[in-house]
Amino acid sequence: MATLYLDPDSWDLTLDASRSIALAVAPYERAQSVANACRLWRGEAPFNTDRGIPYQEEVLGKQPPQRILAGWYETEAVTVPGVTSAIAVLQYDSRALTGQIQCTLDDGTVINV
């Protein structure tokens, strides 16, 4: 499966060597798709408004427990086709949240997002 490649610094489309819109391929494609799923605000997906993280209601202006956030990220990560399991390892640094999501793919590959 392929998807449009998003530049990791700007999260914008980029061009490949032939000046066409670049495509991402597995396993990077899966990692990018997990990152996209975890950036999705609840209600933002037009055909499934139940998906996404409740940033507006539960995150902005608050500091939810790490385990709650990790659960939300893990739930969203496994919605990506080919991702069979996910474990979010998060840490608050002052008011900033850092961490990664370790995903196991259907072929047994483990990727860090």
N, CA, C and O atoms as CSV, one atom per row, in Angstrom:
chain,resi,resn,atom,element,x,y,z
A,1,MET,N,N,0.845,-1.169,0.000
A,1,MET,CA,C,0.000,0.000,0.000
A,1,MET,C,C,0.894,1.237,0.000
A,1,MET,O,O,1.929,1.244,0.666
A,2,ALA,N,N,0.519,2.268,-0.724
A,2,ALA,CA,C,1.293,3.504,-0.783
A,2,ALA,C,C,0.385,4.679,-0.458
A,2,ALA,O,O,-0.829,4.617,-0.649
A,3,THR,N,N,0.983,5.732,0.028
A,3,THR,CA,C,0.263,6.959,0.341
A,3,THR,C,C,1.171,8.124,-0.033
A,3,THR,O,O,2.359,7.928,-0.287
A,4,LEU,N,N,0.628,9.315,-0.068
A,4,LEU,CA,C,1.444,10.481,-0.360
A,4,LEU,C,C,2.456,10.691,0.759
A,4,LEU,O,O,2.109,10.619,1.938
A,5,TYR,N,N,3.693,10.947,0.391
A,5,TYR,CA,C,4.759,11.174,1.365
A,5,TYR,C,C,4.640,12.585,1.925
A,5,TYR,O,O,4.563,13.554,1.170
A,6,LEU,N,N,4.624,12.698,3.235
A,6,LEU,CA,C,4.592,13.994,3.896
A,6,LEU,C,C,5.959,14.264,4.506
A,6,LEU,O,O,6.497,13.433,5.237
A,7,ASP,N,N,6.514,15.426,4.203
A,7,ASP,CA,C,7.810,15.809,4.755
A,7,ASP,C,C,7.723,15.810,6.282
A,7,ASP,O,O,6.842,16.470,6.833
A,8,PRO,N,N,8.609,15.092,6.986
A,8,PRO,CA,C,8.515,15.004,8.443
A,8,PRO,C,C,8.639,16.354,9.170
A,8,PRO,O,O,8.104,16.509,10.268
A,9,ASP,N,N,9.330,17.319,8.575
A,9,ASP,CA,C,9.498,18.623,9.235
A,9,ASP,C,C,8.304,19.544,9.039
A,9,ASP,O,O,7.899,20.242,9.968
A,10,SER,N,N,7.735,19.550,7.833
A,10,SER,CA,C,6.643,20.480,7.537
A,10,SER,C,C,5.279,19.801,7.466
A,10,SER,O,O,4.252,20.480,7.459
A,11,TRP,N,N,5.257,18.485,7.414
A,11,TRP,CA,C,4.039,17.681,7.240
A,11,TRP,C,C,3.283,18.150,6.000
A,11,TRP,O,O,2.060,18.286,6.006
A,12,ASP,N,N,4.058,18.395,4.928
A,12,ASP,CA,C,3.501,18.859,3.668
A,12,ASP,C,C,3.979,17.937,2.548
A,12,ASP,O,O,4.939,17.187,2.722
A,13,LEU,N,N,3.314,17.997,1.410
A,13,LEU,CA,C,3.693,17.182,0.267
A,13,LEU,C,C,5.076,17.572,-0.225
A,13,LEU,O,O,5.496,18.720,-0.082
A,14,THR,N,N,5.782,16.607,-0.805
A,14,THR,CA,C,7.089,16.862,-1.396
A,14,THR,C,C,7.131,16.224,-2.775
A,14,THR,O,O,6.245,15.451,-3.140
A,15,LEU,N,N,8.161,16.551,-3.534
A,15,LEU,CA,C,8.346,16.002,-4.868
A,15,LEU,C,C,9.459,14.970,-4.844
A,15,LEU,O,O,10.392,15.060,-4.046
A,16,ASP,N,N,9.347,13.979,-5.738
A,16,ASP,CA,C,10.417,12.987,-5.859
A,16,ASP,C,C,11.416,13.459,-6.917
A,16,ASP,O,O,11.308,14.579,-7.415
A,17,ALA,N,N,12.377,12.618,-7.257
A,17,ALA,CA,C,13.440,12.997,-8.192
A,17,ALA,C,C,12.908,13.335,-9.576
A,17,ALA,O,O,13.522,14.130,-10.286
A,18,SER,N,N,11.773,12.747,-9.981
A,18,SER,CA,C,11.203,13.030,-11.299
A,18,SER,C,C,10.204,14.185,-11.275
A,18,SER,O,O,9.486,14.414,-12.248
A,19,ARG,N,N,10.164,14.919,-10.141
A,19,ARG,CA,C,9.306,16.092,-9.953
A,19,ARG,C,C,7.822,15.726,-9.880
A,19,ARG,O,O,6.964,16.572,-10.133
A,20,SER,N,N,7.518,14.489,-9.542
A,20,SER,CA,C,6.153,14.055,-9.280
A,20,SER,C,C,5.925,14.095,-7.775
A,20,SER,O,O,6.880,14.129,-7.000
A,21,ILE,N,N,4.666,14.090,-7.363
A,21,ILE,CA,C,4.387,14.063,-5.922
A,21,ILE,C,C,4.921,12.751,-5.363
A,21,ILE,O,O,4.611,11.676,-5.875
A,22,ALA,N,N,5.725,12.849,-4.311
A,22,ALA,CA,C,6.380,11.676,-3.730
A,22,ALA,C,C,5.378,10.777,-3.020
A,22,ALA,O,O,4.411,11.251,-2.423
A,23,LEU,N,N,5.624,9.472,-3.094
A,23,LEU,CA,C,4.811,8.474,-2.413
A,23,LEU,C,C,5.628,7.817,-1.311
A,23,LEU,O,O,6.833,7.618,-1.459
A,24,ALA,N,N,4.981,7.488,-0.224
A,24,ALA,CA,C,5.611,6.741,0.867
A,24,ALA,C,C,5.229,5.280,0.706
A,24,ALA,O,O,4.098,4.967,0.335
A,25,VAL,N,N,6.159,4.398,0.981
A,25,VAL,CA,C,5.897,2.967,0.903
A,25,VAL,C,C,6.221,2.326,2.245
A,25,VAL,O,O,6.902,2.917,3.083
A,26,ALA,N,N,5.718,1.098,2.436
A,26,ALA,CA,C,5.905,0.385,3.703
A,26,ALA,C,C,7.399,0.193,3.976
A,26,ALA,O,O,8.168,0.014,3.032
A,27,PRO,N,N,7.824,0.225,5.221
A,27,PRO,CA,C,7.044,0.408,6.436
A,27,PRO,C,C,6.819,1.877,6.799
A,27,PRO,O,O,6.024,2.180,7.689
A,28,TYR,N,N,7.533,2.816,6.094
A,28,TYR,CA,C,7.353,4.231,6.436
A,28,TYR,C,C,5.908,4.662,6.234
A,28,TYR,O,O,5.388,5.473,7.000
A,29,GLU,N,N,5.264,4.131,5.217
A,29,GLU,CA,C,3.863,4.480,4.948
A,29,GLU,C,C,2.987,4.172,6.153
A,29,GLU,O,O,2.110,4.964,6.497
A,30,ARG,N,N,3.212,3.035,6.795
A,30,ARG,CA,C,2.418,2.663,7.972
A,30,ARG,C,C,2.711,3.610,9.132
A,30,ARG,O,O,1.797,4.025,9.845
A,31,ALA,N,N,3.982,3.951,9.321
A,31,ALA,CA,C,4.343,4.874,10.396
A,31,ALA,C,C,3.685,6.234,10.180
A,31,ALA,O,O,3.162,6.830,11.121
A,32,GLN,N,N,3.710,6.720,8.951
A,32,GLN,CA,C,3.079,8.000,8.642
A,32,GLN,C,C,1.572,7.923,8.844
A,32,GLN,O,O,0.969,8.873,9.344
A,33,SER,N,N,0.959,6.817,8.468
A,33,SER,CA,C,-0.481,6.653,8.653
A,33,SER,C,C,-0.854,6.610,10.129
A,33,SER,O,O,-1.893,7.142,10.518
A,34,VAL,N,N,-0.022,5.984,10.956
A,34,VAL,CA,C,-0.261,5.976,12.407
A,34,VAL,C,C,-0.154,7.402,12.949
A,34,VAL,O,O,-0.985,7.828,13.751
A,35,ALA,N,N,0.868,8.136,12.511
A,35,ALA,CA,C,1.015,9.524,12.959
A,35,ALA,C,C,-0.196,10.354,12.553
A,35,ALA,O,O,-0.677,11.171,13.339
A,36,ASN,N,N,-0.690,10.155,11.341
A,36,ASN,CA,C,-1.887,10.871,10.891
A,36,ASN,C,C,-3.091,10.513,11.745
A,36,ASN,O,O,-3.864,11.391,12.127
A,37,ALA,N,N,-3.255,9.237,12.048
A,37,ALA,CA,C,-4.396,8.795,12.867
A,37,ALA,C,C,-4.340,9.432,14.257
A,37,ALA,O,O,-5.373,9.791,14.823
A,38,CYS,N,N,-3.142,9.569,14.798
A,38,CYS,CA,C,-2.995,10.144,16.144
A,38,CYS,C,C,-3.114,11.668,16.141
A,38,CYS,O,O,-3.308,12.272,17.196
A,39,ARG,N,N,-3.002,12.284,14.992
A,39,ARG,CA,C,-3.206,13.733,14.883
A,39,ARG,C,C,-4.660,14.096,14.605
A,39,ARG,O,O,-5.026,15.271,14.632
A,40,LEU,N,N,-5.479,13.101,14.343
A,40,LEU,CA,C,-6.880,13.331,13.998
A,40,LEU,C,C,-7.683,13.779,15.217
A,40,LEU,O,O,-7.683,13.101,16.245
A,41,TRP,N,N,-8.354,14.900,15.107
A,41,TRP,CA,C,-9.225,15.385,16.178
A,41,TRP,C,C,-10.554,14.656,16.077
A,41,TRP,O,O,-11.070,14.453,14.978
A,42,ARG,N,N,-11.109,14.261,17.209
A,42,ARG,CA,C,-12.412,13.585,17.199
A,42,ARG,C,C,-13.430,14.481,16.505
A,42,ARG,O,O,-13.535,15.672,16.799
A,43,GLY,N,N,-14.177,13.886,15.579
A,43,GLY,CA,C,-15.182,14.621,14.819
A,43,GLY,C,C,-14.661,15.174,13.507
A,43,GLY,O,O,-15.449,15.662,12.696
A,44,GLU,N,N,-13.352,15.113,13.273
A,44,GLU,CA,C,-12.756,15.695,12.076
A,44,GLU,C,C,-12.922,14.813,10.833
A,44,GLU,O,O,-12.998,15.337,9.722
A,45,ALA,N,N,-12.980,13.498,10.997
A,45,ALA,CA,C,-13.137,12.593,9.856
A,45,ALA,C,C,-14.594,12.644,9.391
A,45,ALA,O,O,-15.493,12.302,10.160
A,46,PRO,N,N,-14.840,13.060,8.162
A,46,PRO,CA,C,-16.223,13.279,7.726
A,46,PRO,C,C,-17.099,12.040,7.692
A,46,PRO,O,O,-18.310,12.149,7.883
A,47,PHE,N,N,-16.531,10.869,7.458
A,47,PHE,CA,C,-17.344,9.667,7.331
A,47,PHE,C,C,-17.352,8.803,8.586
A,47,PHE,O,O,-18.048,7.789,8.633
A,48,ASN,N,N,-16.584,9.195,9.604
A,48,ASN,CA,C,-16.585,8.478,10.878
A,48,ASN,C,C,-16.207,9.463,11.975
A,48,ASN,O,O,-15.047,9.532,12.383
A,49,THR,N,N,-17.173,10.213,12.445
A,49,THR,CA,C,-16.906,11.272,13.426
A,49,THR,C,C,-16.594,10.731,14.816
A,49,THR,O,O,-16.259,11.512,15.707
A,50,ASP,N,N,-16.692,9.416,15.031
A,50,ASP,CA,C,-16.322,8.832,16.321
A,50,ASP,C,C,-14.822,8.599,16.434
A,50,ASP,O,O,-14.309,8.412,17.538
A,51,ARG,N,N,-14.106,8.608,15.304
A,51,ARG,CA,C,-12.655,8.402,15.329
A,51,ARG,C,C,-11.944,9.659,15.776
A,51,ARG,O,O,-12.489,10.758,15.677
A,52,GLY,N,N,-10.734,9.501,16.264
A,52,GLY,CA,C,-9.888,10.630,16.613
A,52,GLY,C,C,-9.708,10.788,18.110
A,52,GLY,O,O,-10.366,10.124,18.911
A,53,ILE,N,N,-8.810,11.675,18.464
A,53,ILE,CA,C,-8.479,11.983,19.853
A,53,ILE,C,C,-9.354,13.168,20.282
A,53,ILE,O,O,-9.492,14.127,19.523
A,54,PRO,N,N,-9.944,13.122,21.478
A,54,PRO,CA,C,-10.793,14.233,21.933
A,54,PRO,C,C,-9.954,15.420,22.427
A,54,PRO,O,O,-10.037,15.810,23.592
A,55,TYR,N,N,-9.151,15.982,21.525
A,55,TYR,CA,C,-8.273,17.091,21.903
A,55,TYR,C,C,-9.071,18.271,22.459
A,55,TYR,O,O,-8.725,18.815,23.507
A,56,GLN,N,N,-10.133,18.664,21.762
A,56,GLN,CA,C,-10.916,19.829,22.171
A,56,GLN,C,C,-11.515,19.647,23.563
A,56,GLN,O,O,-11.447,20.550,24.397
A,57,GLU,N,N,-12.103,18.474,23.809
A,57,GLU,CA,C,-12.840,18.253,25.057
A,57,GLU,C,C,-11.948,17.834,26.228
A,57,GLU,O,O,-12.196,18.231,27.367
A,58,GLU,N,N,-10.910,17.034,25.954
A,58,GLU,CA,C,-10.173,16.385,27.042
A,58,GLU,C,C,-8.703,16.744,27.160
A,58,GLU,O,O,-8.078,16.418,28.169
A,59,VAL,N,N,-8.123,17.416,26.148
A,59,VAL,CA,C,-6.673,17.616,26.160
A,59,VAL,C,C,-6.285,19.090,26.281
A,59,VAL,O,O,-5.478,19.447,27.139
A,60,LEU,N,N,-6.852,19.947,25.429
A,60,LEU,CA,C,-6.455,21.361,25.426
A,60,LEU,C,C,-6.755,22.021,26.761
A,60,LEU,O,O,-7.874,21.943,27.269
A,61,GLY,N,N,-5.757,22.664,27.318
A,61,GLY,CA,C,-5.915,23.352,28.593
A,61,GLY,C,C,-5.914,22.434,29.799
A,61,GLY,O,O,-6.134,22.880,30.925
A,62,LYS,N,N,-5.667,21.156,29.570
A,62,LYS,CA,C,-5.655,20.171,30.656
A,62,LYS,C,C,-4.376,19.356,30.538
A,62,LYS,O,O,-3.627,19.498,29.571
A,63,GLN,N,N,-4.136,18.520,31.503
A,63,GLN,CA,C,-3.006,17.608,31.427
A,63,GLN,C,C,-3.509,16.213,31.803
A,63,GLN,O,O,-3.339,15.758,32.934
A,64,PRO,N,N,-4.141,15.537,30.816
A,64,PRO,CA,C,-4.702,14.221,31.124
A,64,PRO,C,C,-3.603,13.233,31.506
A,64,PRO,O,O,-2.459,13.388,31.078
A,65,PRO,N,N,-3.933,12.224,32.303
A,65,PRO,CA,C,-2.935,11.219,32.676
A,65,PRO,C,C,-2.318,10.557,31.439
A,65,PRO,O,O,-2.982,10.349,30.423
A,66,GLN,N,N,-1.042,10.239,31.559
A,66,GLN,CA,C,-0.332,9.621,30.442
A,66,GLN,C,C,-1.013,8.341,29.975
A,66,GLN,O,O,-1.082,8.084,28.773
A,67,ARG,N,N,-1.511,7.542,30.898
A,67,ARG,CA,C,-2.127,6.262,30.530
A,67,ARG,C,C,-3.392,6.482,29.697
A,67,ARG,O,O,-3.672,5.702,28.787
A,68,ILE,N,N,-4.158,7.532,29.999
A,68,ILE,CA,C,-5.357,7.844,29.204
A,68,ILE,C,C,-4.952,8.241,27.787
A,68,ILE,O,O,-5.513,7.741,26.812
A,69,LEU,N,N,-3.980,9.140,27.679
A,69,LEU,CA,C,-3.493,9.552,26.359
A,69,LEU,C,C,-2.939,8.357,25.590
A,69,LEU,O,O,-3.221,8.189,24.403
A,70,ALA,N,N,-2.155,7.533,26.269
A,70,ALA,CA,C,-1.567,6.365,25.615
A,70,ALA,C,C,-2.666,5.463,25.065
A,70,ALA,O,O,-2.547,4.952,23.951
A,71,GLY,N,N,-3.725,5.266,25.830
A,71,GLY,CA,C,-4.836,4.442,25.366
A,71,GLY,C,C,-5.486,5.004,24.119
A,71,GLY,O,O,-5.818,4.259,23.197
A,72,TRP,N,N,-5.668,6.316,24.086
A,72,TRP,CA,C,-6.252,6.940,22.892
A,72,TRP,C,C,-5.347,6.735,21.678
A,72,TRP,O,O,-5.821,6.373,20.601
A,73,TYR,N,N,-4.034,6.969,21.856
A,73,TYR,CA,C,-3.095,6.805,20.748
A,73,TYR,C,C,-3.032,5.353,20.282
A,73,TYR,O,O,-2.979,5.092,19.081
A,74,GLU,N,N,-3.038,4.417,21.210
A,74,GLU,CA,C,-3.005,2.998,20.851
A,74,GLU,C,C,-4.260,2.602,20.072
A,74,GLU,O,O,-4.183,1.864,19.089
A,75,THR,N,N,-5.406,3.095,20.517
A,75,THR,CA,C,-6.668,2.804,19.825
A,75,THR,C,C,-6.641,3.331,18.395
A,75,THR,O,O,-7.053,2.634,17.467
A,76,GLU,N,N,-6.163,4.545,18.218
A,76,GLU,CA,C,-6.095,5.117,16.872
A,76,GLU,C,C,-5.063,4.403,16.011
A,76,GLU,O,O,-5.287,4.206,14.817
A,77,ALA,N,N,-3.938,4.014,16.597
A,77,ALA,CA,C,-2.882,3.352,15.824
A,77,ALA,C,C,-3.365,2.051,15.200
A,77,ALA,O,O,-3.028,1.758,14.053
A,78,VAL,N,N,-4.143,1.270,15.926
A,78,VAL,CA,C,-4.582,-0.024,15.390
A,78,VAL,C,C,-5.715,0.117,14.370
A,78,VAL,O,O,-6.141,-0.884,13.793
A,79,THR,N,N,-6.208,1.330,14.136
A,79,THR,CA,C,-7.184,1.522,13.064
A,79,THR,C,C,-6.503,1.548,11.696
A,79,THR,O,O,-7.171,1.440,10.668
A,80,VAL,N,N,-5.183,1.692,11.681
A,80,VAL,CA,C,-4.429,1.722,10.423
A,80,VAL,C,C,-4.315,0.298,9.883
A,80,VAL,O,O,-3.871,-0.598,10.602
A,81,PRO,N,N,-4.709,0.076,8.629
A,81,PRO,CA,C,-4.598,-1.269,8.058
A,81,PRO,C,C,-3.166,-1.787,8.142
A,81,PRO,O,O,-2.216,-1.086,7.793
A,82,GLY,N,N,-3.027,-3.015,8.607
A,82,GLY,CA,C,-1.712,-3.631,8.719
A,82,GLY,C,C,-1.067,-3.493,10.077
A,82,GLY,O,O,-0.054,-4.140,10.342
A,83,VAL,N,N,-1.628,-2.663,10.951
A,83,VAL,CA,C,-1.096,-2.523,12.309
A,83,VAL,C,C,-1.911,-3.438,13.213
A,83,VAL,O,O,-3.122,-3.264,13.353
A,84,THR,N,N,-1.239,-4.418,13.829
A,84,THR,CA,C,-1.952,-5.389,14.662
A,84,THR,C,C,-1.958,-5.023,16.133
A,84,THR,O,O,-2.889,-5.384,16.853
A,85,SER,N,N,-0.925,-4.303,16.600
A,85,SER,CA,C,-0.905,-3.879,17.996
A,85,SER,C,C,-0.050,-2.626,18.119
A,85,SER,O,O,0.795,-2.341,17.271
A,86,ALA,N,N,-0.293,-1.884,19.201
A,86,ALA,CA,C,0.451,-0.646,19.439
A,86,ALA,C,C,0.614,-0.428,20.929
A,86,ALA,O,O,-0.294,-0.698,21.715
A,87,ILE,N,N,1.785,0.064,21.306
A,87,ILE,CA,C,2.060,0.424,22.694
A,87,ILE,C,C,2.630,1.835,22.681
A,87,ILE,O,O,3.676,2.083,22.080
A,88,ALA,N,N,1.946,2.755,23.342
A,88,ALA,CA,C,2.410,4.143,23.418
A,88,ALA,C,C,3.226,4.325,24.687
A,88,ALA,O,O,2.789,3.966,25.780
A,89,VAL,N,N,4.412,4.885,24.525
A,89,VAL,CA,C,5.296,5.194,25.651
A,89,VAL,C,C,5.437,6.716,25.666
A,89,VAL,O,O,6.125,7.294,24.824
A,90,LEU,N,N,4.782,7.352,26.626
A,90,LEU,CA,C,4.700,8.813,26.657
A,90,LEU,C,C,5.320,9.369,27.927
A,90,LEU,O,O,5.455,8.668,28.931
A,91,GLN,N,N,5.696,10.647,27.866
A,91,GLN,CA,C,6.261,11.319,29.030
A,91,GLN,C,C,5.972,12.813,28.931
A,91,GLN,O,O,6.136,13.420,27.873
A,92,TYR,N,N,5.542,13.390,30.038
A,92,TYR,CA,C,5.389,14.843,30.103
A,92,TYR,C,C,6.732,15.454,30.469
A,92,TYR,O,O,7.406,14.992,31.390
A,93,ASP,N,N,7.113,16.488,29.745
A,93,ASP,CA,C,8.296,17.274,30.064
A,93,ASP,C,C,7.795,18.697,30.222
A,93,ASP,O,O,7.621,19.427,29.246
A,94,SER,N,N,7.565,19.078,31.477
A,94,SER,CA,C,6.898,20.332,31.797
A,94,SER,C,C,5.483,20.233,31.213
A,94,SER,O,O,4.696,19.401,31.664
A,95,ARG,N,N,5.146,21.059,30.225
A,95,ARG,CA,C,3.808,20.989,29.622
A,95,ARG,C,C,3.823,20.305,28.264
A,95,ARG,O,O,2.784,20.187,27.614
A,96,ALA,N,N,5.001,19.852,27.831
A,96,ALA,CA,C,5.119,19.201,26.523
A,96,ALA,C,C,5.027,17.684,26.676
A,96,ALA,O,O,5.578,17.111,27.616
A,97,LEU,N,N,4.339,17.054,25.761
A,97,LEU,CA,C,4.212,15.608,25.741
A,97,LEU,C,C,5.171,15.053,24.701
A,97,LEU,O,O,5.165,15.486,23.548
A,98,THR,N,N,5.993,14.098,25.107
A,98,THR,CA,C,6.916,13.447,24.182
A,98,THR,C,C,6.713,11.944,24.265
A,98,THR,O,O,6.064,11.443,25.184
A,99,GLY,N,N,7.262,11.242,23.317
A,99,GLY,CA,C,7.189,9.791,23.363
A,99,GLY,C,C,7.131,9.185,21.985
A,99,GLY,O,O,7.401,9.836,20.975
A,100,GLN,N,N,6.767,7.909,21.973
A,100,GLN,CA,C,6.651,7.187,20.718
A,100,GLN,C,C,5.580,6.121,20.844
A,100,GLN,O,O,5.157,5.753,21.940
A,101,ILE,N,N,5.158,5.640,19.694
A,101,ILE,CA,C,4.186,4.551,19.646
A,101,ILE,C,C,4.887,3.395,18.937
A,101,ILE,O,O,5.287,3.512,17.779
A,102,GLN,N,N,5.030,2.292,19.639
A,102,GLN,CA,C,5.657,1.104,19.063
A,102,GLN,C,C,4.557,0.244,18.457
A,102,GLN,O,O,3.685,-0.254,19.169
A,103,CYS,N,N,4.599,0.072,17.145
A,103,CYS,CA,C,3.551,-0.649,16.432
A,103,CYS,C,C,4.099,-1.941,15.856
A,103,CYS,O,O,5.197,-1.974,15.301
A,104,THR,N,N,3.324,-2.998,15.996
A,104,THR,CA,C,3.645,-4.274,15.364
A,104,THR,C,C,2.754,-4.415,14.140
A,104,THR,O,O,1.534,-4.278,14.225
A,105,LEU,N,N,3.379,-4.690,13.001
A,105,LEU,CA,C,2.645,-4.836,11.758
A,105,LEU,C,C,2.244,-6.284,11.547
A,105,LEU,O,O,2.748,-7.176,12.230
A,106,ASP,N,N,1.348,-6.522,10.614
A,106,ASP,CA,C,0.840,-7.868,10.386
A,106,ASP,C,C,1.909,-8.857,9.921
A,106,ASP,O,O,1.710,-10.069,10.006
A,107,ASP,N,N,3.058,-8.343,9.422
A,107,ASP,CA,C,4.142,-9.240,9.027
A,107,ASP,C,C,5.175,-9.438,10.152
A,107,ASP,O,O,6.201,-10.088,9.950
A,108,GLY,N,N,4.895,-8.878,11.324
A,108,GLY,CA,C,5.774,-9.026,12.473
A,108,GLY,C,C,6.787,-7.908,12.649
A,108,GLY,O,O,7.471,-7.853,13.671
A,109,THR,N,N,6.896,-7.020,11.678
A,109,THR,CA,C,7.809,-5.888,11.776
A,109,THR,C,C,7.347,-4.953,12.873
A,109,THR,O,O,6.150,-4.708,13.020
A,110,VAL,N,N,8.301,-4.420,13.660
A,110,VAL,CA,C,7.998,-3.439,14.701
A,110,VAL,C,C,8.534,-2.101,14.243
A,110,VAL,O,O,9.706,-1.987,13.887
A,111,ILE,N,N,7.673,-1.077,14.249
A,111,ILE,CA,C,8.091,0.278,13.867
A,111,ILE,C,C,7.819,1.223,15.028
A,111,ILE,O,O,6.892,1.006,15.809
A,112,ASN,N,N,8.616,2.257,15.137
A,112,ASN,CA,C,8.435,3.296,16.152
A,112,ASN,C,C,7.966,4.569,15.481
A,112,ASN,O,O,8.558,5.040,14.510
A,113,VAL,N,N,6.900,5.108,16.017
A,113,VAL,CA,C,6.314,6.329,15.452
A,113,VAL,C,C,6.495,7.434,16.469
A,113,VAL,O,O,6.083,8.569,16.227
